[in-house]
C-alpha cells in the first residue's frame, strides 16, 4: 500500500507529471530538464529523486553523468 501512496504522491505535483511526460518522449539529463522547465538544478534534482524513489524513473550512469 505504501508503494501506491508514493506513486500517487509523485504524480500529485504538476512539475513531476511534466517531467514524466518529457521523459516518455526521450531520455533527458537534468541539465536539459533545467532548460526546458526553466528551473534550478536543485529543484529538478529534488523532483527526480521523488520520482526515482517511487520507482517511476531510473537513473542511467554515463561516465560522470547520471
Jmol script that loads the backbone (N, CA, C; Angstrom):
load data "model"
ATOM      1  N   UNK A   1       0.814  -1.193   0.000  1.00  0.00           N
ATOM      2  CA  UNK A   1       0.000   0.000   0.000  1.00  0.00           C
ATOM      3  C   UNK A   1       0.862   1.263   0.000  1.00  0.00           C
ATOM      4  N   UNK A   2       1.989   1.208   0.708  1.00  0.00           N
ATOM      5  CA  UNK A   2       2.865   2.374   0.785  1.00  0.00           C
ATOM      6  C   UNK A   2       3.442   2.728  -0.593  1.00  0.00           C
ATOM      7  N   UNK A   3       3.712   1.717  -1.423  1.00  0.00           N
ATOM      8  CA  UNK A   3       4.228   1.962  -2.767  1.00  0.00           C
ATOM      9  C   UNK A   3       3.220   2.728  -3.605  1.00  0.00           C
ATOM     10  N   UNK A   4       1.964   2.365  -3.484  1.00  0.00           N
ATOM     11  CA  UNK A   4       0.903   3.046  -4.237  1.00  0.00           C
ATOM     12  C   UNK A   4       0.792   4.501  -3.785  1.00  0.00           C
ATOM     13  N   UNK A   5       0.876   4.736  -2.493  1.00  0.00           N
ATOM     14  CA  UNK A   5       0.812   6.095  -1.953  1.00  0.00           C
ATOM     15  C   UNK A   5       1.971   6.928  -2.499  1.00  0.00           C
ATOM     16  N   UNK A   6       3.175   6.354  -2.548  1.00  0.00           N
ATOM     17  CA  UNK A   6       4.342   7.074  -3.079  1.00  0.00           C
ATOM     18  C   UNK A   6       4.172   7.418  -4.552  1.00  0.00           C
ATOM     19  N   UNK A   7       3.574   6.522  -5.312  1.00  0.00           N
ATOM     20  CA  UNK A   7       3.339   6.788  -6.733  1.00  0.00           C
ATOM     21  C   UNK A   7       2.347   7.934  -6.899  1.00  0.00           C
ATOM     22  N   UNK A   8       1.247   7.900  -6.142  1.00  0.00           N
ATOM     23  CA  UNK A   8       0.275   8.989  -6.234  1.00  0.00           C
ATOM     24  C   UNK A   8       0.871  10.309  -5.758  1.00  0.00           C
ATOM     25  N   UNK A   9       1.706  10.254  -4.733  1.00  0.00           N
ATOM     26  CA  UNK A   9       2.375  11.471  -4.245  1.00  0.00           C
ATOM     27  C   UNK A   9       3.281  12.038  -5.337  1.00  0.00           C
ATOM     28  N   UNK A  10       3.999  11.163  -6.015  1.00  0.00           N
ATOM     29  CA  UNK A  10       4.907  11.608  -7.068  1.00  0.00           C
ATOM     30  C   UNK A  10       4.141  12.255  -8.215  1.00  0.00           C
ATOM     31  N   UNK A  11       3.008  11.674  -8.589  1.00  0.00           N
ATOM     32  CA  UNK A  11       2.219  12.222  -9.689  1.00  0.00           C
ATOM     33  C   UNK A  11       1.337  13.392  -9.255  1.00  0.00           C
ATOM     34  N   UNK A  12       1.293  13.680  -7.961  1.00  0.00           N
ATOM     35  CA  UNK A  12       0.453  14.744  -7.442  1.00  0.00           C
ATOM     36  C   UNK A  12       0.983  16.138  -7.694  1.00  0.00           C
ATOM     37  N   UNK A  13       2.199  16.247  -8.152  1.00  0.00           N
ATOM     38  CA  UNK A  13       2.804  17.548  -8.420  1.00  0.00           C
ATOM     39  C   UNK A  13       2.852  17.783  -9.924  1.00  0.00           C
ATOM     40  N   UNK A  14       2.379  18.929 -10.406  1.00  0.00           N
ATOM     41  CA  UNK A  14       2.367  19.191 -11.848  1.00  0.00           C
ATOM     42  C   UNK A  14       3.753  19.154 -12.488  1.00  0.00           C
ATOM     43  N   UNK A  15       4.770  19.600 -11.769  1.00  0.00           N
ATOM     44  CA  UNK A  15       6.123  19.595 -12.322  1.00  0.00           C
ATOM     45  C   UNK A  15       6.610  18.170 -12.534  1.00  0.00           C
ATOM     46  N   UNK A  16       6.365  17.294 -11.577  1.00  0.00           N
ATOM     47  CA  UNK A  16       6.795  15.903 -11.716  1.00  0.00           C
ATOM     48  C   UNK A  16       6.029  15.206 -12.832  1.00  0.00           C
ATOM     49  N   UNK A  17       4.770  15.512 -12.964  1.00  0.00           N
ATOM     50  CA  UNK A  17       3.986  14.946 -14.062  1.00  0.00           C
ATOM     51  C   UNK A  17       4.544  15.416 -15.401  1.00  0.00           C
ATOM     52  N   UNK A  18       4.903  16.678 -15.484  1.00  0.00           N
ATOM     53  CA  UNK A  18       5.500  17.227 -16.714  1.00  0.00           C
ATOM     54  C   UNK A  18       6.836  16.547 -17.016  1.00  0.00           C
ATOM     55  N   UNK A  19       7.655  16.312 -15.987  1.00  0.00           N
ATOM     56  CA  UNK A  19       8.935  15.630 -16.175  1.00  0.00           C
ATOM     57  C   UNK A  19       8.716  14.230 -16.735  1.00  0.00           C
ATOM     58  N   UNK A  20       7.754  13.507 -16.175  1.00  0.00           N
ATOM     59  CA  UNK A  20       7.472  12.148 -16.652  1.00  0.00           C
ATOM     60  C   UNK A  20       7.034  12.179 -18.115  1.00  0.00           C
ATOM     61  N   UNK A  21       6.189  13.128 -18.468  1.00  0.00           N
ATOM     62  CA  UNK A  21       5.736  13.228 -19.860  1.00  0.00           C
ATOM     63  C   UNK A  21       6.899  13.553 -20.799  1.00  0.00           C
ATOM     64  N   UNK A  22       7.812  14.399 -20.355  1.00  0.00           N
ATOM     65  CA  UNK A  22       9.001  14.709 -21.166  1.00  0.00           C
ATOM     66  C   UNK A  22       9.894  13.482 -21.327  1.00  0.00           C
ATOM     67  N   UNK A  23      10.074  12.739 -20.235  1.00  0.00           N
ATOM     68  CA  UNK A  23      10.948  11.564 -20.279  1.00  0.00           C
ATOM     69  C   UNK A  23      10.334  10.409 -21.066  1.00  0.00           C
ATOM     70  N   UNK A  24       9.031  10.415 -21.233  1.00  0.00           N
ATOM     71  CA  UNK A  24       8.394   9.380 -22.062  1.00  0.00           C
ATOM     72  C   UNK A  24       8.758   9.572 -23.531  1.00  0.00           C
ATOM     73  N   UNK A  25       9.026  10.832 -23.913  1.00  0.00           N
ATOM     74  CA  UNK A  25       9.369  11.126 -25.304  1.00  0.00           C
ATOM     75  C   UNK A  25      10.800  10.703 -25.616  1.00  0.00           C
ATOM     76  N   UNK A  26      11.719  11.014 -24.688  1.00  0.00           N
ATOM     77  CA  UNK A  26      13.120  10.623 -24.865  1.00  0.00           C
ATOM     78  C   UNK A  26      13.877  10.813 -23.556  1.00  0.00           C
ATOM     79  N   UNK A  27      15.030  10.182 -23.480  1.00  0.00           N
ATOM     80  CA  UNK A  27      15.894  10.294 -22.310  1.00  0.00           C
ATOM     81  C   UNK A  27      16.475  11.704 -22.254  1.00  0.00           C
ATOM     82  N   UNK A  28      16.426  12.323 -21.080  1.00  0.00           N
ATOM     83  CA  UNK A  28      16.949  13.679 -20.892  1.00  0.00           C
ATOM     84  C   UNK A  28      17.806  13.717 -19.631  1.00  0.00           C
ATOM     85  N   UNK A  29      18.827  14.553 -19.656  1.00  0.00           N
ATOM     86  CA  UNK A  29      19.627  14.744 -18.444  1.00  0.00           C
ATOM     87  C   UNK A  29      19.049  15.928 -17.661  1.00  0.00           C
ATOM     88  N   UNK A  30      19.490  16.081 -16.438  1.00  0.00           N
ATOM     89  CA  UNK A  30      18.978  17.148 -15.582  1.00  0.00           C
ATOM     90  C   UNK A  30      19.223  18.509 -16.216  1.00  0.00           C
ATOM     91  N   UNK A  31      20.361  18.694 -16.858  1.00  0.00           N
ATOM     92  CA  UNK A  31      20.645  19.998 -17.464  1.00  0.00           C
ATOM     93  C   UNK A  31      19.632  20.324 -18.572  1.00  0.00           C
ATOM     94  N   UNK A  32      19.208  19.316 -19.317  1.00  0.00           N
ATOM     95  CA  UNK A  32      18.194  19.537 -20.346  1.00  0.00           C
ATOM     96  C   UNK A  32      16.833  19.833 -19.709  1.00  0.00           C
ATOM     97  N   UNK A  33      16.511  19.116 -18.645  1.00  0.00           N
ATOM     98  CA  UNK A  33      15.254  19.377 -17.934  1.00  0.00           C
ATOM     99  C   UNK A  33      15.261  20.780 -17.322  1.00  0.00           C
ATOM    100  N   UNK A  34      16.414  21.219 -16.812  1.00  0.00           N
ATOM    101  CA  UNK A  34      16.537  22.566 -16.260  1.00  0.00           C
ATOM    102  C   UNK A  34      16.188  23.605 -17.320  1.00  0.00           C
ATOM    103  N   UNK A  35      16.720  23.414 -18.517  1.00  0.00           N
ATOM    104  CA  UNK A  35      16.482  24.359 -19.613  1.00  0.00           C
ATOM    105  C   UNK A  35      15.015  24.367 -20.020  1.00  0.00           C
ATOM    106  N   UNK A  36      14.440  23.185 -20.202  1.00  0.00           N
ATOM    107  CA  UNK A  36      13.051  23.074 -20.658  1.00  0.00           C
ATOM    108  C   UNK A  36      12.085  23.632 -19.614  1.00  0.00           C
ATOM    109  N   UNK A  37      12.305  23.269 -18.349  1.00  0.00           N
ATOM    110  CA  UNK A  37      11.397  23.661 -17.274  1.00  0.00           C
ATOM    111  C   UNK A  37      11.700  25.040 -16.702  1.00  0.00           C
ATOM    112  N   UNK A  38      12.855  25.602 -17.083  1.00  0.00           N
ATOM    113  CA  UNK A  38      13.313  26.892 -16.558  1.00  0.00           C
ATOM    114  C   UNK A  38      13.346  26.874 -15.029  1.00  0.00           C
ATOM    115  N   UNK A  39      14.034  25.846 -14.504  1.00  0.00           N
ATOM    116  CA  UNK A  39      14.156  25.659 -13.060  1.00  0.00           C
ATOM    117  C   UNK A  39      15.617  25.475 -12.687  1.00  0.00           C
ATOM    118  N   UNK A  40      15.901  25.682 -11.407  1.00  0.00           N
ATOM    119  CA  UNK A  40      17.253  25.466 -10.892  1.00  0.00           C
ATOM    120  C   UNK A  40      17.551  23.970 -10.800  1.00  0.00           C
ATOM    121  N   UNK A  41      18.840  23.641 -10.843  1.00  0.00           N
ATOM    122  CA  UNK A  41      19.282  22.247 -10.793  1.00  0.00           C
ATOM    123  C   UNK A  41      18.806  21.556  -9.530  1.00  0.00           C
ATOM    124  N   UNK A  42      18.866  22.238  -8.402  1.00  0.00           N
ATOM    125  CA  UNK A  42      18.477  21.615  -7.138  1.00  0.00           C
ATOM    126  C   UNK A  42      16.994  21.236  -7.132  1.00  0.00           C
ATOM    127  N   UNK A  43      16.153  22.064  -7.736  1.00  0.00           N
ATOM    128  CA  UNK A  43      14.713  21.761  -7.770  1.00  0.00           C
ATOM    129  C   UNK A  43      14.412  20.595  -8.699  1.00  0.00           C
ATOM    130  N   UNK A  44      15.067  20.567  -9.862  1.00  0.00           N
ATOM    131  CA  UNK A  44      14.867  19.454 -10.787  1.00  0.00           C
ATOM    132  C   UNK A  44      15.358  18.161 -10.143  1.00  0.00           C
ATOM    133  N   UNK A  45      16.514  18.201  -9.507  1.00  0.00           N
ATOM    134  CA  UNK A  45      17.059  17.017  -8.847  1.00  0.00           C
ATOM    135  C   UNK A  45      16.136  16.529  -7.734  1.00  0.00           C
ATOM    136  N   UNK A  46      15.528  17.452  -7.005  1.00  0.00           N
ATOM    137  CA  UNK A  46      14.587  17.086  -5.940  1.00  0.00           C
ATOM    138  C   UNK A  46      13.392  16.327  -6.524  1.00  0.00           C
ATOM    139  N   UNK A  47      12.825  16.849  -7.592  1.00  0.00           N
ATOM    140  CA  UNK A  47      11.688  16.187  -8.237  1.00  0.00           C
ATOM    141  C   UNK A  47      12.102  14.821  -8.784  1.00  0.00           C
ATOM    142  N   UNK A  48      13.289  14.745  -9.366  1.00  0.00           N
ATOM    143  CA  UNK A  48      13.767  13.475  -9.904  1.00  0.00           C
ATOM    144  C   UNK A  48      13.973  12.449  -8.796  1.00  0.00           C
ATOM    145  N   UNK A  49      14.447  12.887  -7.640  1.00  0.00           N
ATOM    146  CA  UNK A  49      14.651  11.976  -6.513  1.00  0.00           C
ATOM    147  C   UNK A  49      13.315  11.364  -6.069  1.00  0.00           C
ATOM    148  N   UNK A  50      12.281  12.177  -6.000  1.00  0.00           N
ATOM    149  CA  UNK A  50      10.962  11.670  -5.606  1.00  0.00           C
ATOM    150  C   UNK A  50      10.447  10.671  -6.636  1.00  0.00           C
ATOM    151  N   UNK A  51      10.617  10.973  -7.924  1.00  0.00           N
ATOM    152  CA  UNK A  51      10.188  10.056  -8.982  1.00  0.00           C
ATOM    153  C   UNK A  51      10.984   8.754  -8.937  1.00  0.00           C
ATOM    154  N   UNK A  52      12.272   8.857  -8.642  1.00  0.00           N
ATOM    155  CA  UNK A  52      13.131   7.669  -8.558  1.00  0.00           C
ATOM    156  C   UNK A  52      12.735   6.810  -7.357  1.00  0.00           C
ATOM    157  N   UNK A  53      12.485   7.423  -6.223  1.00  0.00           N
ATOM    158  CA  UNK A  53      12.102   6.691  -5.019  1.00  0.00           C
ATOM    159  C   UNK A  53      10.762   5.982  -5.189  1.00  0.00           C
ATOM    160  N   UNK A  54       9.888   6.561  -6.013  1.00  0.00           N
ATOM    161  CA  UNK A  54       8.580   5.943  -6.265  1.00  0.00           C
ATOM    162  C   UNK A  54       8.674   4.844  -7.314  1.00  0.00           C
ATOM    163  N   UNK A  55       9.856   4.700  -7.933  1.00  0.00           N
ATOM    164  CA  UNK A  55      10.042   3.664  -8.944  1.00  0.00           C
ATOM    165  C   UNK A  55       9.484   4.036 -10.310  1.00  0.00           C
ATOM    166  N   UNK A  56       9.250   5.324 -10.522  1.00  0.00           N
ATOM    167  CA  UNK A  56       8.675   5.778 -11.784  1.00  0.00           C
ATOM    168  C   UNK A  56       9.757   6.002 -12.832  1.00  0.00           C
ATOM    169  N   UNK A  57      10.906   6.511 -12.411  1.00  0.00           N
ATOM    170  CA  UNK A  57      12.037   6.713 -13.319  1.00  0.00           C
ATOM    171  C   UNK A  57      13.260   6.012 -12.738  1.00  0.00           C
ATOM    172  N   UNK A  58      14.238   5.814 -13.581  1.00  0.00           N
ATOM    173  CA  UNK A  58      15.514   5.263 -13.110  1.00  0.00           C
ATOM    174  C   UNK A  58      16.632   6.119 -13.674  1.00  0.00           C
ATOM    175  N   UNK A  59      17.741   6.126 -12.965  1.00  0.00           N
ATOM    176  CA  UNK A  59      18.864   6.908 -13.450  1.00  0.00           C
ATOM    177  C   UNK A  59      19.838   5.995 -14.186  1.00  0.00           C
ATOM    178  N   UNK A  60      20.491   6.572 -15.182  1.00  0.00           N
ATOM    179  CA  UNK A  60      21.450   5.851 -16.012  1.00  0.00           C
ATOM    180  C   UNK A  60      22.779   6.585 -15.903  1.00  0.00           C
ATOM    181  N   UNK A  61      23.832   5.859 -15.607  1.00  0.00           N
ATOM    182  CA  UNK A  61      25.156   6.480 -15.479  1.00  0.00           C
ATOM    183  C   UNK A  61      25.924   6.348 -16.783  1.00  0.00           C
ATOM    184  N   UNK A  62      26.501   7.486 -17.208  1.00  0.00           N
ATOM    185  CA  UNK A  62      27.358   7.520 -18.401  1.00  0.00           C
ATOM    186  C   UNK A  62      28.615   8.291 -18.012  1.00  0.00           C
ATOM    187  N   UNK A  63      29.604   7.580 -17.529  1.00  0.00           N
ATOM    188  CA  UNK A  63      30.809   8.238 -17.031  1.00  0.00           C
ATOM    189  C   UNK A  63      30.489   8.956 -15.739  1.00  0.00           C
ATOM    190  N   UNK A  64      30.727  10.273 -15.713  1.00  0.00           N
ATOM    191  CA  UNK A  64      30.418  11.071 -14.539  1.00  0.00           C
ATOM    192  C   UNK A  64      28.986  11.565 -14.543  1.00  0.00           C
ATOM    193  N   UNK A  65      28.292  11.432 -15.659  1.00  0.00           N
ATOM    194  CA  UNK A  65      26.908  11.904 -15.788  1.00  0.00           C
ATOM    195  C   UNK A  65      25.942  10.827 -15.326  1.00  0.00           C
ATOM    196  N   UNK A  66      24.872  11.257 -14.669  1.00  0.00           N
ATOM    197  CA  UNK A  66      23.824  10.321 -14.264  1.00  0.00           C
ATOM    198  C   UNK A  66      22.534  10.742 -14.947  1.00  0.00           C
TER     199      UNK A  66
END
end "model"
wireframe off; spacefill off
backbone 0.3
color backbone group
